[in-house]
């Protein structure tokens, strides 16, 4: 069963181009990197780095890459089609937000069982393309975090 604590990682460039990936199990559903903690002992930063690696092949700690904990979290109702992944009675997930700034837009290595396509968009267009309101909101915060150095 999945732990109802996850991360959302907005991968972006210094020019605020944002990577979106399309879910394999839900064509047309574009999102940032997301994923649940593997164990209650795994830190959220470790979860973020692992999920970025698993879903894109990017090393969050590579030279020139800056992984930042935004110090924010969303609590949202889990979509009905994904409730079966959680323990009975679990209906909400707490999602911790991170940004990962990489030097430039690159083609990433998608995990085909999870994602089918990728696109880099200016932050405002990326926010509009997301199916998840919490993901769109996180992307909309990107200019503020980038200006503040977070």
C-alpha positions in Angstrom: 0.0 0.0 0.0 1.2 3.5 -0.8 1.9 5.9 2.0 -0.4 9.0 1.7 2.6 11.3 1.9 4.2 12.4 -1.3 6.3 15.0 -3.1 5.7 17.2 -6.1 8.9 18.4 -7.8 8.6 21.3 -10.3 11.6 20.8 -12.6 12.5 24.1 -14.3 15.3 26.1 -15.9 16.6 29.5 -14.8 14.4 31.0 -17.6 11.3 29.4 -15.9 10.7 26.8 -18.5 8.9 23.9 -16.8 9.0 20.2 -17.6 5.7 18.4 -17.8 5.3 14.7 -18.3 2.2 12.9 -19.5 0.8 10.0 -17.5 0.9 6.6 -19.3 -2.3 5.5 -17.4 -4.2 8.7 -18.1 -3.4 10.2 -21.6 -3.9 13.9 -21.6 -3.0 14.2 -17.9 0.1 16.4 -17.7 2.0 16.8 -14.5 5.3 17.5 -12.7 7.2 14.7 -11.1 5.3 13.2 -8.2 5.6 10.2 -5.9 5.0 8.8 -2.5 7.5 8.1 0.2 8.8 4.5 0.1 8.9 4.3 3.9 8.1 6.5 6.8 11.9 6.8 7.4 12.6 8.2 3.9 13.0 12.0 4.1 11.0 14.1 1.7 14.2 15.4 0.1 15.3 11.8 -0.5 11.8 11.0 -1.9 12.1 14.0 -4.3 15.5 13.0 -5.5 14.5 9.3 -6.0 11.3 10.2 -7.9 13.1 12.7 -10.1 15.6 9.9 -11.0 13.0 7.2 -11.5 10.7 9.4 -13.6 13.2 11.4 -15.6 16.7 10.0 -15.2 17.9 13.3 -13.9 20.2 13.4 -10.9 18.8 16.1 -8.5 22.2 16.5 -7.0 24.2 16.7 -10.2 26.5 19.7 -10.6 24.4 22.7 -11.6 21.2 21.2 -10.3 19.6 22.8 -7.3 16.9 20.9 -5.4 14.9 23.2 -3.1 12.3 22.4 -0.5 9.7 25.1 -0.9 8.4 24.6 2.7 4.9 24.1 1.4 2.5 21.2 1.4 -0.9 20.5 -0.1 -3.5 18.2 1.3 -5.9 16.9 -1.3 -8.5 14.2 -1.9 -7.1 11.2 -3.8 -8.7 10.7 -7.2 -11.2 7.8 -7.0 -9.3 5.8 -9.7 -6.2 5.7 -7.5 -7.8 5.0 -4.1 -7.1 1.2 -4.5 -3.4 2.0 -4.1 -3.9 3.1 -0.5 -5.0 1.4 2.7 -8.8 1.1 3.1 -10.2 4.3 4.5 -7.4 6.6 3.2 -8.9 9.4 1.2 -6.4 12.2 1.4 -2.7 12.7 0.6 -0.2 15.3 1.9 2.1 16.5 -0.8 5.4 18.3 -0.1 6.6 20.8 -2.7 10.1 21.0 -4.2 11.7 22.9 -7.1 14.5 21.5 -9.1 16.4 24.0 -11.2 18.5 22.6 -14.0 20.7 24.7 -16.3 18.7 24.1 -19.5 15.8 22.2 -20.9 16.9 18.6 -21.9 15.1 15.5 -23.2 14.6 13.3 -20.2 14.5 9.5 -19.9 10.9 8.7 -19.1 9.8 5.6 -17.2 7.4 4.1 -19.9 5.2 2.3 -17.3 4.5 5.7 -15.7 4.8 8.4 -18.5 4.4 8.5 -22.2 5.5 12.0 -23.3 7.3 15.2 -22.1 7.2 18.9 -22.9 9.0 22.0 -21.7 6.8 25.1 -21.5 6.9 28.6 -20.1 5.7 28.4 -16.5 2.3 30.0 -17.1 1.5 27.7 -20.0 2.7 24.7 -18.0 0.4 25.7 -15.1 -2.5 25.8 -17.6 -1.7 22.4 -19.0 -1.7 20.5 -15.6 -4.7 18.4 -14.8 -4.1 18.7 -11.1 -5.2 22.0 -9.5 -2.5 21.7 -6.8 0.2 21.0 -9.4 -1.0 24.1 -11.4 -0.9 26.2 -8.3 2.6 25.0 -7.4 3.9 26.0 -10.9 2.2 29.4 -10.5 4.4 30.0 -7.4 7.6 29.3 -9.4 8.4 33.0 -10.3 8.1 34.0 -6.6 10.4 31.2 -5.5 12.9 31.9 -8.3 13.1 35.6 -7.4 13.5 34.8 -3.7 16.3 32.4 -4.4 14.4 29.4 -3.1 
